[in-house]
Amino acid sequence: MKDLQQPSDPTHRHGDSFGRRLFSVVFFMSLSSALAAGMFGFFISNYNSVEEQLVTHENLKLRTELQILEERIRKASASLNELIEKDDYNYRVILDADPLSSEIREAGTGGYESFDRYEIQNIPELVNNYEAMEKLEGRLEVESRSFEELQNLLNERISMWASRPAIQPINNTQLNQLYMSYGARFHPIYKVMKEHHGLDFSAPKGTPVYATGDGQVARASTSGSYGKVIYLNHGHEYETRYAHLSRFAVRPGAFVKRGQVIGYVGSTGTSLSSHLHYEVLYRDRNVNPINFFQRDLSNKEYEKLIEIASLQNDALD
């Protein structure tokens, strides 16, 4: 006898299939959510936000620029130190000027007023750089004023060097035309002992006479003893005189340069023969012109000039 079988329930089979599908969907969604949450957590923990990355990049850029600034400050400071060294121990020595004192050098390097220390007090690198820049700025200002002073001093020295009597007043190539006649000597005309305030150069009439330094013609006229005479005012308290000329090549008030022809040798005034009487005055006092010729001659030539001139010590006026 056959077992009776219950007819299958289609509704029951459909319910089981739906439940399995629902479970699969829920399981897949749960697993996906868990994976997504894990990946999100991993991303959050290992990667910064776009804003944070931009800030990090900007900070790195600023730090690089800060390091470059520090290096430039260091190099500028080193260059300034070299300049100060040349200023104090080269330029000022050449120009006969004293080095600047440390008090003057450090003047103007006090507190920096163009930034708010409170805002950057927690960034020591910035504070140090601003202070270094402020000190550098102050030292540069001092050095700038120092160079202005040196420039003015140099201009004055150049003017003085160009103006100071420094050459022989005639072309004495053979060094045998100078008479060492400065000081007390027997006057060849008055026949008495008398001070001779210059040196005599023997030369033919018409020999060119040269200005021994830059200056202005203070006088070009005739006197009883000097005859035709020129006075040159060189400034810096120097004056030169050229006497017994035959004629003038300049007029009073004219400016002349060292080596310029100002007149010609003659024998006017109280003179025995054709020659030039030459004087140098400093601060209105006569000084021996022989002390100024060494600038125009080598040491050997200067020594020879003295030797030859010593043998010719008779005055010509």
Disulfide bonds with the S-S distance in Angstrom:
none
